[in-house]
């Protein structure tokens, strides 16, 4: 399971995995990779919880191994 992560680090890892963005749109920012569009939580003071990171990765189709290697 992924660990808690800062918003900035989350964006960096998604970019290394080939995603573009983040872009604004509605209530949440999002990142894209081809036709795939993944919502990113709004930046805030605290780290993003490991449970929310796991849900974002599931929606993006990223395995824990892929995430840990980037």
mmJSON file of the N, C-alpha and C atoms, coordinates in Angstrom:
{"data_MODEL":{"atom_site":{
"group_PDB":["ATOM","ATOM","ATOM","ATOM","ATOM","ATOM","ATOM","ATOM","ATOM","ATOM","ATOM","ATOM","ATOM","ATOM","ATOM","ATOM","ATOM","ATOM","ATOM","ATOM","ATOM","ATOM","ATOM","ATOM","ATOM","ATOM","ATOM","ATOM","ATOM","ATOM","ATOM","ATOM","ATOM","ATOM","ATOM","ATOM","ATOM","ATOM","ATOM","ATOM","ATOM","ATOM","ATOM","ATOM","ATOM","ATOM","ATOM","ATOM","ATOM","ATOM","ATOM","ATOM","ATOM","ATOM","ATOM","ATOM","ATOM","ATOM","ATOM","ATOM","ATOM","ATOM","ATOM","ATOM","ATOM","ATOM","ATOM","ATOM","ATOM","ATOM","ATOM","ATOM","ATOM","ATOM","ATOM","ATOM","ATOM","ATOM","ATOM","ATOM","ATOM","ATOM","ATOM","ATOM","ATOM","ATOM","ATOM","ATOM","ATOM","ATOM","ATOM","ATOM","ATOM","ATOM","ATOM","ATOM","ATOM","ATOM","ATOM","ATOM","ATOM","ATOM","ATOM","ATOM","ATOM","ATOM","ATOM","ATOM","ATOM","ATOM","ATOM","ATOM","ATOM","ATOM","ATOM","ATOM","ATOM","ATOM","ATOM","ATOM","ATOM","ATOM","ATOM","ATOM","ATOM","ATOM","ATOM","ATOM","ATOM","ATOM","ATOM","ATOM","ATOM","ATOM","ATOM","ATOM","ATOM","ATOM","ATOM","ATOM","ATOM","ATOM","ATOM","ATOM","ATOM","ATOM","ATOM","ATOM","ATOM","ATOM","ATOM","ATOM","ATOM","ATOM","ATOM","ATOM","ATOM","ATOM","ATOM","ATOM","ATOM","ATOM","ATOM","ATOM","ATOM","ATOM","ATOM","ATOM","ATOM","ATOM","ATOM","ATOM","ATOM","ATOM","ATOM","ATOM","ATOM","ATOM","ATOM","ATOM","ATOM","ATOM","ATOM","ATOM","ATOM","ATOM","ATOM","ATOM","ATOM","ATOM","ATOM","ATOM","ATOM","ATOM","ATOM","ATOM","ATOM","ATOM","ATOM","ATOM","ATOM","ATOM","ATOM","ATOM","ATOM","ATOM","ATOM","ATOM","ATOM","ATOM"],
"id":[1,2,3,4,5,6,7,8,9,10,11,12,13,14,15,16,17,18,19,20,21,22,23,24,25,26,27,28,29,30,31,32,33,34,35,36,37,38,39,40,41,42,43,44,45,46,47,48,49,50,51,52,53,54,55,56,57,58,59,60,61,62,63,64,65,66,67,68,69,70,71,72,73,74,75,76,77,78,79,80,81,82,83,84,85,86,87,88,89,90,91,92,93,94,95,96,97,98,99,100,101,102,103,104,105,106,107,108,109,110,111,112,113,114,115,116,117,118,119,120,121,122,123,124,125,126,127,128,129,130,131,132,133,134,135,136,137,138,139,140,141,142,143,144,145,146,147,148,149,150,151,152,153,154,155,156,157,158,159,160,161,162,163,164,165,166,167,168,169,170,171,172,173,174,175,176,177,178,179,180,181,182,183,184,185,186,187,188,189,190,191,192,193,194,195,196,197,198,199,200,201,202,203,204,205,206,207,208,209,210],
"type_symbol":["N","C","C","N","C","C","N","C","C","N","C","C","N","C","C","N","C","C","N","C","C","N","C","C","N","C","C","N","C","C","N","C","C","N","C","C","N","C","C","N","C","C","N","C","C","N","C","C","N","C","C","N","C","C","N","C","C","N","C","C","N","C","C","N","C","C","N","C","C","N","C","C","N","C","C","N","C","C","N","C","C","N","C","C","N","C","C","N","C","C","N","C","C","N","C","C","N","C","C","N","C","C","N","C","C","N","C","C","N","C","C","N","C","C","N","C","C","N","C","C","N","C","C","N","C","C","N","C","C","N","C","C","N","C","C","N","C","C","N","C","C","N","C","C","N","C","C","N","C","C","N","C","C","N","C","C","N","C","C","N","C","C","N","C","C","N","C","C","N","C","C","N","C","C","N","C","C","N","C","C","N","C","C","N","C","C","N","C","C","N","C","C","N","C","C","N","C","C","N","C","C","N","C","C","N","C","C","N","C","C"],
"label_atom_id":["N","CA","C","N","CA","C","N","CA","C","N","CA","C","N","CA","C","N","CA","C","N","CA","C","N","CA","C","N","CA","C","N","CA","C","N","CA","C","N","CA","C","N","CA","C","N","CA","C","N","CA","C","N","CA","C","N","CA","C","N","CA","C","N","CA","C","N","CA","C","N","CA","C","N","CA","C","N","CA","C","N","CA","C","N","CA","C","N","CA","C","N","CA","C","N","CA","C","N","CA","C","N","CA","C","N","CA","C","N","CA","C","N","CA","C","N","CA","C","N","CA","C","N","CA","C","N","CA","C","N","CA","C","N","CA","C","N","CA","C","N","CA","C","N","CA","C","N","CA","C","N","CA","C","N","CA","C","N","CA","C","N","CA","C","N","CA","C","N","CA","C","N","CA","C","N","CA","C","N","CA","C","N","CA","C","N","CA","C","N","CA","C","N","CA","C","N","CA","C","N","CA","C","N","CA","C","N","CA","C","N","CA","C","N","CA","C","N","CA","C","N","CA","C","N","CA","C","N","CA","C","N","CA","C","N","CA","C","N","CA","C","N","CA","C"],
"label_alt_id":[null,null,null,null,null,null,null,null,null,null,null,null,null,null,null,null,null,null,null,null,null,null,null,null,null,null,null,null,null,null,null,null,null,null,null,null,null,null,null,null,null,null,null,null,null,null,null,null,null,null,null,null,null,null,null,null,null,null,null,null,null,null,null,null,null,null,null,null,null,null,null,null,null,null,null,null,null,null,null,null,null,null,null,null,null,null,null,null,null,null,null,null,null,null,null,null,null,null,null,null,null,null,null,null,null,null,null,null,null,null,null,null,null,null,null,null,null,null,null,null,null,null,null,null,null,null,null,null,null,null,null,null,null,null,null,null,null,null,null,null,null,null,null,null,null,null,null,null,null,null,null,null,null,null,null,null,null,null,null,null,null,null,null,null,null,null,null,null,null,null,null,null,null,null,null,null,null,null,null,null,null,null,null,null,null,null,null,null,null,null,null,null,null,null,null,null,null,null,null,null,null,null,null,null,null,null,null,null,null,null],
"label_comp_id":["UNK","UNK","UNK","UNK","UNK","UNK","UNK","UNK","UNK","UNK","UNK","UNK","UNK","UNK","UNK","UNK","UNK","UNK","UNK","UNK","UNK","UNK","UNK","UNK","UNK","UNK","UNK","UNK","UNK","UNK","UNK","UNK","UNK","UNK","UNK","UNK","UNK","UNK","UNK","UNK","UNK","UNK","UNK","UNK","UNK","UNK","UNK","UNK","UNK","UNK","UNK","UNK","UNK","UNK","UNK","UNK","UNK","UNK","UNK","UNK","UNK","UNK","UNK","UNK","UNK","UNK","UNK","UNK","UNK","UNK","UNK","UNK","UNK","UNK","UNK","UNK","UNK","UNK","UNK","UNK","UNK","UNK","UNK","UNK","UNK","UNK","UNK","UNK","UNK","UNK","UNK","UNK","UNK","UNK","UNK","UNK","UNK","UNK","UNK","UNK","UNK","UNK","UNK","UNK","UNK","UNK","UNK","UNK","UNK","UNK","UNK","UNK","UNK","UNK","UNK","UNK","UNK","UNK","UNK","UNK","UNK","UNK","UNK","UNK","UNK","UNK","UNK","UNK","UNK","UNK","UNK","UNK","UNK","UNK","UNK","UNK","UNK","UNK","UNK","UNK","UNK","UNK","UNK","UNK","UNK","UNK","UNK","UNK","UNK","UNK","UNK","UNK","UNK","UNK","UNK","UNK","UNK","UNK","UNK","UNK","UNK","UNK","UNK","UNK","UNK","UNK","UNK","UNK","UNK","UNK","UNK","UNK","UNK","UNK","UNK","UNK","UNK","UNK","UNK","UNK","UNK","UNK","UNK","UNK","UNK","UNK","UNK","UNK","UNK","UNK","UNK","UNK","UNK","UNK","UNK","UNK","UNK","UNK","UNK","UNK","UNK","UNK","UNK","UNK","UNK","UNK","UNK","UNK","UNK","UNK"],
"label_asym_id":["A","A","A","A","A","A","A","A","A","A","A","A","A","A","A","A","A","A","A","A","A","A","A","A","A","A","A","A","A","A","A","A","A","A","A","A","A","A","A","A","A","A","A","A","A","A","A","A","A","A","A","A","A","A","A","A","A","A","A","A","A","A","A","A","A","A","A","A","A","A","A","A","A","A","A","A","A","A","A","A","A","A","A","A","A","A","A","A","A","A","A","A","A","A","A","A","A","A","A","A","A","A","A","A","A","A","A","A","A","A","A","A","A","A","A","A","A","A","A","A","A","A","A","A","A","A","A","A","A","A","A","A","A","A","A","A","A","A","A","A","A","A","A","A","A","A","A","A","A","A","A","A","A","A","A","A","A","A","A","A","A","A","A","A","A","A","A","A","A","A","A","A","A","A","A","A","A","A","A","A","A","A","A","A","A","A","A","A","A","A","A","A","A","A","A","A","A","A","A","A","A","A","A","A","A","A","A","A","A","A"],
"label_entity_id":["1","1","1","1","1","1","1","1","1","1","1","1","1","1","1","1","1","1","1","1","1","1","1","1","1","1","1","1","1","1","1","1","1","1","1","1","1","1","1","1","1","1","1","1","1","1","1","1","1","1","1","1","1","1","1","1","1","1","1","1","1","1","1","1","1","1","1","1","1","1","1","1","1","1","1","1","1","1","1","1","1","1","1","1","1","1","1","1","1","1","1","1","1","1","1","1","1","1","1","1","1","1","1","1","1","1","1","1","1","1","1","1","1","1","1","1","1","1","1","1","1","1","1","1","1","1","1","1","1","1","1","1","1","1","1","1","1","1","1","1","1","1","1","1","1","1","1","1","1","1","1","1","1","1","1","1","1","1","1","1","1","1","1","1","1","1","1","1","1","1","1","1","1","1","1","1","1","1","1","1","1","1","1","1","1","1","1","1","1","1","1","1","1","1","1","1","1","1","1","1","1","1","1","1","1","1","1","1","1","1"],
"label_seq_id":[1,1,1,2,2,2,3,3,3,4,4,4,5,5,5,6,6,6,7,7,7,8,8,8,9,9,9,10,10,10,11,11,11,12,12,12,13,13,13,14,14,14,15,15,15,16,16,16,17,17,17,18,18,18,19,19,19,20,20,20,21,21,21,22,22,22,23,23,23,24,24,24,25,25,25,26,26,26,27,27,27,28,28,28,29,29,29,30,30,30,31,31,31,32,32,32,33,33,33,34,34,34,35,35,35,36,36,36,37,37,37,38,38,38,39,39,39,40,40,40,41,41,41,42,42,42,43,43,43,44,44,44,45,45,45,46,46,46,47,47,47,48,48,48,49,49,49,50,50,50,51,51,51,52,52,52,53,53,53,54,54,54,55,55,55,56,56,56,57,57,57,58,58,58,59,59,59,60,60,60,61,61,61,62,62,62,63,63,63,64,64,64,65,65,65,66,66,66,67,67,67,68,68,68,69,69,69,70,70,70],
"pdbx_PDB_ins_code":[null,null,null,null,null,null,null,null,null,null,null,null,null,null,null,null,null,null,null,null,null,null,null,null,null,null,null,null,null,null,null,null,null,null,null,null,null,null,null,null,null,null,null,null,null,null,null,null,null,null,null,null,null,null,null,null,null,null,null,null,null,null,null,null,null,null,null,null,null,null,null,null,null,null,null,null,null,null,null,null,null,null,null,null,null,null,null,null,null,null,null,null,null,null,null,null,null,null,null,null,null,null,null,null,null,null,null,null,null,null,null,null,null,null,null,null,null,null,null,null,null,null,null,null,null,null,null,null,null,null,null,null,null,null,null,null,null,null,null,null,null,null,null,null,null,null,null,null,null,null,null,null,null,null,null,null,null,null,null,null,null,null,null,null,null,null,null,null,null,null,null,null,null,null,null,null,null,null,null,null,null,null,null,null,null,null,null,null,null,null,null,null,null,null,null,null,null,null,null,null,null,null,null,null,null,null,null,null,null,null],
"Cartn_x":[0.842,0.0,0.892,0.515,1.305,1.281,2.239,2.333,1.667,1.469,1.008,2.017,1.54,2.412,1.968,2.912,2.556,1.934,1.165,0.509,1.552,2.604,3.659,4.328,4.606,5.247,4.296,3.003,2.014,2.042,2.057,2.078,3.36,4.497,5.779,5.763,5.245,5.22,4.283,3.126,2.205,2.832,3.558,4.233,5.271,6.014,7.002,6.334,5.088,4.334,3.651,3.9,3.398,2.134,1.693,0.49,0.835,-0.103,0.033,-0.873,-0.48,-1.314,-0.553,-1.221,-2.664,-3.362,-4.592,-5.447,-6.61,-7.128,-8.297,-9.547,-10.551,-11.806,-12.842,-13.782,-14.803,-14.243,-14.6,-14.188,-12.796,-12.299,-11.011,-10.089,-8.81,-7.819,-7.813,-7.283,-7.175,-5.905,-5.472,-4.323,-4.787,-4.154,-4.561,-3.389,-3.734,-2.783,-3.598,-3.459,-4.302,-5.746,-6.622,-8.044,-8.363,-7.412,-7.621,-7.54,-8.483,-8.553,-8.693,-7.729,-7.699,-7.84,-8.8,-8.998,-7.925,-7.432,-6.406,-7.021,-6.826,-7.403,-6.779,-7.554,-7.052,-5.906,-4.908,-3.788,-4.249,-3.684,-3.986,-2.748,-2.822,-1.633,-1.119,-1.999,-1.583,-1.249,-0.555,-0.274,-1.57,-1.542,-2.683,-2.585,-3.659,-3.638,-3.35,-2.78,-2.437,-3.683,-4.822,-6.058,-6.557,-6.444,-6.841,-5.86,-4.581,-3.582,-3.887,-4.212,-4.539,-5.752,-6.762,-7.955,-7.625,-6.803,-6.396,-5.619,-4.723,-3.94,-4.843,-5.838,-6.776,-7.517,-7.994,-8.711,-7.803,-6.522,-5.577,-5.033,-5.306,-4.802,-3.317,-2.804,-1.384,-1.229,-0.334,-0.095,0.826,0.81,1.698,3.158,3.515,4.898,5.319,4.457,4.753,4.934,4.055,4.096,5.392,5.787,6.976,8.262,8.251,9.464,9.675,8.729,8.893,9.044],
"Cartn_y":[-1.178,0.0,1.248,2.255,3.487,4.199,5.074,5.843,7.199,7.901,9.291,10.07,11.056,11.767,13.228,14.102,15.511,15.688,16.761,17.038,17.207,17.946,18.204,16.91,16.014,14.731,13.864,13.895,13.146,13.587,14.893,15.431,15.024,15.103,14.721,13.263,12.393,10.964,10.694,11.357,11.169,11.659,12.751,13.238,12.239,11.635,10.616,9.379,9.14,8.007,8.346,9.55,9.907,10.738,11.233,12.055,13.517,14.251,15.693,16.428,17.642,18.454,18.796,19.219,19.207,20.378,20.124,21.131,21.413,22.633,22.94,22.55,22.147,21.77,21.44,22.312,22.065,22.21,21.282,21.366,20.818,19.959,19.314,19.515,19.464,19.432,18.026,17.882,16.558,16.47,15.23,14.957,13.967,14.031,13.171,12.363,11.225,10.371,9.719,10.265,9.809,10.163,9.17,9.386,9.301,8.828,8.664,10.002,10.255,11.502,11.137,11.575,11.221,12.483,12.491,13.643,13.636,14.83,15.028,15.887,15.517,16.335,17.724,18.689,20.053,20.112,20.938,21.027,21.587,21.07,21.534,21.365,21.739,21.731,20.337,19.41,18.066,17.21,16.109,15.139,14.462,13.88,13.123,11.724,11.241,9.957,8.797,7.747,6.568,5.926,6.043,5.453,6.213,7.531,8.324,8.111,8.01,7.729,6.381,5.373,4.045,4.107,4.896,5.034,5.743,6.772,7.487,6.549,5.757,4.808,3.755,3.287,2.293,2.865,4.109,4.748,4.976,5.211,5.462,4.169,3.038,1.759,1.578,2.183,2.098,1.085,0.124,-0.883,-0.305,-0.966,-0.536,-0.643,-1.668,-1.822,-0.666,-0.291,0.855,2.109,2.311,3.526,3.584,2.467,2.443,2.605,2.227,2.329,3.703,4.64,5.989,6.99],
"Cartn_z":[0.0,0.0,0.0,-0.785,-0.812,0.536,0.719,1.961,1.782,2.909,2.824,1.991,1.241,0.317,0.225,-0.018,-0.202,-1.582,-1.736,-3.015,-4.112,-3.825,-4.806,-5.27,-4.332,-4.663,-5.495,-5.183,-5.952,-7.413,-7.638,-9.0,-9.711,-9.044,-9.64,-10.088,-9.236,-9.582,-10.761,-10.776,-11.894,-13.202,-13.164,-14.373,-14.856,-13.933,-14.33,-14.923,-14.527,-15.066,-16.391,-16.92,-18.236,-18.259,-17.125,-17.066,-17.312,-17.885,-18.118,-17.151,-16.801,-15.92,-14.663,-13.649,-13.44,-14.117,-14.503,-15.122,-14.195,-14.253,-13.438,-14.212,-13.461,-14.091,-13.043,-12.854,-11.85,-10.452,-9.587,-8.189,-7.934,-8.812,-8.58,-9.768,-9.48,-10.543,-11.122,-12.336,-12.917,-13.749,-13.972,-14.83,-15.888,-17.055,-18.157,-18.699,-19.267,-19.991,-21.103,-22.297,-23.401,-23.105,-23.134,-22.846,-21.354,-20.564,-19.126,-18.414,-17.534,-16.779,-15.298,-14.482,-13.068,-12.232,-11.328,-10.434,-9.358,-9.076,-8.062,-6.959,-5.691,-4.623,-4.604,-4.118,-4.012,-3.015,-3.301,-2.358,-1.01,0.033,1.381,2.239,3.465,4.317,4.628,4.894,5.283,4.076,4.351,3.299,2.867,1.685,1.179,1.789,2.36,3.076,2.131,2.71,1.907,1.318,1.991,1.473,0.237,0.258,-0.901,-2.057,-1.747,-2.791,-3.443,-2.636,-3.167,-4.094,-3.731,-4.574,-5.886,-5.831,-7.046,-7.967,-7.394,-8.198,-8.832,-8.086,-8.635,-9.833,-9.705,-10.802,-12.008,-11.763,-12.846,-13.451,-12.815,-13.321,-13.072,-12.021,-11.679,-10.551,-10.727,-9.69,-8.619,-7.457,-6.373,-6.783,-7.559,-8.021,-8.919,-9.858,-10.724,-9.896,-8.922,-8.095,-7.275,-6.691,-5.85,-6.644,-7.928,-8.751,-9.343,-9.152,-9.695,-8.608],
"occupancy":[1.0,1.0,1.0,1.0,1.0,1.0,1.0,1.0,1.0,1.0,1.0,1.0,1.0,1.0,1.0,1.0,1.0,1.0,1.0,1.0,1.0,1.0,1.0,1.0,1.0,1.0,1.0,1.0,1.0,1.0,1.0,1.0,1.0,1.0,1.0,1.0,1.0,1.0,1.0,1.0,1.0,1.0,1.0,1.0,1.0,1.0,1.0,1.0,1.0,1.0,1.0,1.0,1.0,1.0,1.0,1.0,1.0,1.0,1.0,1.0,1.0,1.0,1.0,1.0,1.0,1.0,1.0,1.0,1.0,1.0,1.0,1.0,1.0,1.0,1.0,1.0,1.0,1.0,1.0,1.0,1.0,1.0,1.0,1.0,1.0,1.0,1.0,1.0,1.0,1.0,1.0,1.0,1.0,1.0,1.0,1.0,1.0,1.0,1.0,1.0,1.0,1.0,1.0,1.0,1.0,1.0,1.0,1.0,1.0,1.0,1.0,1.0,1.0,1.0,1.0,1.0,1.0,1.0,1.0,1.0,1.0,1.0,1.0,1.0,1.0,1.0,1.0,1.0,1.0,1.0,1.0,1.0,1.0,1.0,1.0,1.0,1.0,1.0,1.0,1.0,1.0,1.0,1.0,1.0,1.0,1.0,1.0,1.0,1.0,1.0,1.0,1.0,1.0,1.0,1.0,1.0,1.0,1.0,1.0,1.0,1.0,1.0,1.0,1.0,1.0,1.0,1.0,1.0,1.0,1.0,1.0,1.0,1.0,1.0,1.0,1.0,1.0,1.0,1.0,1.0,1.0,1.0,1.0,1.0,1.0,1.0,1.0,1.0,1.0,1.0,1.0,1.0,1.0,1.0,1.0,1.0,1.0,1.0,1.0,1.0,1.0,1.0,1.0,1.0,1.0,1.0,1.0,1.0,1.0,1.0],
"B_iso_or_equiv":[0.0,0.0,0.0,0.0,0.0,0.0,0.0,0.0,0.0,0.0,0.0,0.0,0.0,0.0,0.0,0.0,0.0,0.0,0.0,0.0,0.0,0.0,0.0,0.0,0.0,0.0,0.0,0.0,0.0,0.0,0.0,0.0,0.0,0.0,0.0,0.0,0.0,0.0,0.0,0.0,0.0,0.0,0.0,0.0,0.0,0.0,0.0,0.0,0.0,0.0,0.0,0.0,0.0,0.0,0.0,0.0,0.0,0.0,0.0,0.0,0.0,0.0,0.0,0.0,0.0,0.0,0.0,0.0,0.0,0.0,0.0,0.0,0.0,0.0,0.0,0.0,0.0,0.0,0.0,0.0,0.0,0.0,0.0,0.0,0.0,0.0,0.0,0.0,0.0,0.0,0.0,0.0,0.0,0.0,0.0,0.0,0.0,0.0,0.0,0.0,0.0,0.0,0.0,0.0,0.0,0.0,0.0,0.0,0.0,0.0,0.0,0.0,0.0,0.0,0.0,0.0,0.0,0.0,0.0,0.0,0.0,0.0,0.0,0.0,0.0,0.0,0.0,0.0,0.0,0.0,0.0,0.0,0.0,0.0,0.0,0.0,0.0,0.0,0.0,0.0,0.0,0.0,0.0,0.0,0.0,0.0,0.0,0.0,0.0,0.0,0.0,0.0,0.0,0.0,0.0,0.0,0.0,0.0,0.0,0.0,0.0,0.0,0.0,0.0,0.0,0.0,0.0,0.0,0.0,0.0,0.0,0.0,0.0,0.0,0.0,0.0,0.0,0.0,0.0,0.0,0.0,0.0,0.0,0.0,0.0,0.0,0.0,0.0,0.0,0.0,0.0,0.0,0.0,0.0,0.0,0.0,0.0,0.0,0.0,0.0,0.0,0.0,0.0,0.0,0.0,0.0,0.0,0.0,0.0,0.0],
"pdbx_formal_charge":[null,null,null,null,null,null,null,null,null,null,null,null,null,null,null,null,null,null,null,null,null,null,null,null,null,null,null,null,null,null,null,null,null,null,null,null,null,null,null,null,null,null,null,null,null,null,null,null,null,null,null,null,null,null,null,null,null,null,null,null,null,null,null,null,null,null,null,null,null,null,null,null,null,null,null,null,null,null,null,null,null,null,null,null,null,null,null,null,null,null,null,null,null,null,null,null,null,null,null,null,null,null,null,null,null,null,null,null,null,null,null,null,null,null,null,null,null,null,null,null,null,null,null,null,null,null,null,null,null,null,null,null,null,null,null,null,null,null,null,null,null,null,null,null,null,null,null,null,null,null,null,null,null,null,null,null,null,null,null,null,null,null,null,null,null,null,null,null,null,null,null,null,null,null,null,null,null,null,null,null,null,null,null,null,null,null,null,null,null,null,null,null,null,null,null,null,null,null,null,null,null,null,null,null,null,null,null,null,null,null],
"auth_seq_id":[1,1,1,2,2,2,3,3,3,4,4,4,5,5,5,6,6,6,7,7,7,8,8,8,9,9,9,10,10,10,11,11,11,12,12,12,13,13,13,14,14,14,15,15,15,16,16,16,17,17,17,18,18,18,19,19,19,20,20,20,21,21,21,22,22,22,23,23,23,24,24,24,25,25,25,26,26,26,27,27,27,28,28,28,29,29,29,30,30,30,31,31,31,32,32,32,33,33,33,34,34,34,35,35,35,36,36,36,37,37,37,38,38,38,39,39,39,40,40,40,41,41,41,42,42,42,43,43,43,44,44,44,45,45,45,46,46,46,47,47,47,48,48,48,49,49,49,50,50,50,51,51,51,52,52,52,53,53,53,54,54,54,55,55,55,56,56,56,57,57,57,58,58,58,59,59,59,60,60,60,61,61,61,62,62,62,63,63,63,64,64,64,65,65,65,66,66,66,67,67,67,68,68,68,69,69,69,70,70,70],
"auth_comp_id":["UNK","UNK","UNK","UNK","UNK","UNK","UNK","UNK","UNK","UNK","UNK","UNK","UNK","UNK","UNK","UNK","UNK","UNK","UNK","UNK","UNK","UNK","UNK","UNK","UNK","UNK","UNK","UNK","UNK","UNK","UNK","UNK","UNK","UNK","UNK","UNK","UNK","UNK","UNK","UNK","UNK","UNK","UNK","UNK","UNK","UNK","UNK","UNK","UNK","UNK","UNK","UNK","UNK","UNK","UNK","UNK","UNK","UNK","UNK","UNK","UNK","UNK","UNK","UNK","UNK","UNK","UNK","UNK","UNK","UNK","UNK","UNK","UNK","UNK","UNK","UNK","UNK","UNK","UNK","UNK","UNK","UNK","UNK","UNK","UNK","UNK","UNK","UNK","UNK","UNK","UNK","UNK","UNK","UNK","UNK","UNK","UNK","UNK","UNK","UNK","UNK","UNK","UNK","UNK","UNK","UNK","UNK","UNK","UNK","UNK","UNK","UNK","UNK","UNK","UNK","UNK","UNK","UNK","UNK","UNK","UNK","UNK","UNK","UNK","UNK","UNK","UNK","UNK","UNK","UNK","UNK","UNK","UNK","UNK","UNK","UNK","UNK","UNK","UNK","UNK","UNK","UNK","UNK","UNK","UNK","UNK","UNK","UNK","UNK","UNK","UNK","UNK","UNK","UNK","UNK","UNK","UNK","UNK","UNK","UNK","UNK","UNK","UNK","UNK","UNK","UNK","UNK","UNK","UNK","UNK","UNK","UNK","UNK","UNK","UNK","UNK","UNK","UNK","UNK","UNK","UNK","UNK","UNK","UNK","UNK","UNK","UNK","UNK","UNK","UNK","UNK","UNK","UNK","UNK","UNK","UNK","UNK","UNK","UNK","UNK","UNK","UNK","UNK","UNK","UNK","UNK","UNK","UNK","UNK","UNK"],
"auth_asym_id":["A","A","A","A","A","A","A","A","A","A","A","A","A","A","A","A","A","A","A","A","A","A","A","A","A","A","A","A","A","A","A","A","A","A","A","A","A","A","A","A","A","A","A","A","A","A","A","A","A","A","A","A","A","A","A","A","A","A","A","A","A","A","A","A","A","A","A","A","A","A","A","A","A","A","A","A","A","A","A","A","A","A","A","A","A","A","A","A","A","A","A","A","A","A","A","A","A","A","A","A","A","A","A","A","A","A","A","A","A","A","A","A","A","A","A","A","A","A","A","A","A","A","A","A","A","A","A","A","A","A","A","A","A","A","A","A","A","A","A","A","A","A","A","A","A","A","A","A","A","A","A","A","A","A","A","A","A","A","A","A","A","A","A","A","A","A","A","A","A","A","A","A","A","A","A","A","A","A","A","A","A","A","A","A","A","A","A","A","A","A","A","A","A","A","A","A","A","A","A","A","A","A","A","A","A","A","A","A","A","A"],
"auth_atom_id":["N","CA","C","N","CA","C","N","CA","C","N","CA","C","N","CA","C","N","CA","C","N","CA","C","N","CA","C","N","CA","C","N","CA","C","N","CA","C","N","CA","C","N","CA","C","N","CA","C","N","CA","C","N","CA","C","N","CA","C","N","CA","C","N","CA","C","N","CA","C","N","CA","C","N","CA","C","N","CA","C","N","CA","C","N","CA","C","N","CA","C","N","CA","C","N","CA","C","N","CA","C","N","CA","C","N","CA","C","N","CA","C","N","CA","C","N","CA","C","N","CA","C","N","CA","C","N","CA","C","N","CA","C","N","CA","C","N","CA","C","N","CA","C","N","CA","C","N","CA","C","N","CA","C","N","CA","C","N","CA","C","N","CA","C","N","CA","C","N","CA","C","N","CA","C","N","CA","C","N","CA","C","N","CA","C","N","CA","C","N","CA","C","N","CA","C","N","CA","C","N","CA","C","N","CA","C","N","CA","C","N","CA","C","N","CA","C","N","CA","C","N","CA","C","N","CA","C","N","CA","C","N","CA","C","N","CA","C","N","CA","C","N","CA","C"],
"pdbx_PDB_model_num":[1,1,1,1,1,1,1,1,1,1,1,1,1,1,1,1,1,1,1,1,1,1,1,1,1,1,1,1,1,1,1,1,1,1,1,1,1,1,1,1,1,1,1,1,1,1,1,1,1,1,1,1,1,1,1,1,1,1,1,1,1,1,1,1,1,1,1,1,1,1,1,1,1,1,1,1,1,1,1,1,1,1,1,1,1,1,1,1,1,1,1,1,1,1,1,1,1,1,1,1,1,1,1,1,1,1,1,1,1,1,1,1,1,1,1,1,1,1,1,1,1,1,1,1,1,1,1,1,1,1,1,1,1,1,1,1,1,1,1,1,1,1,1,1,1,1,1,1,1,1,1,1,1,1,1,1,1,1,1,1,1,1,1,1,1,1,1,1,1,1,1,1,1,1,1,1,1,1,1,1,1,1,1,1,1,1,1,1,1,1,1,1,1,1,1,1,1,1,1,1,1,1,1,1,1,1,1,1,1,1]
}}}
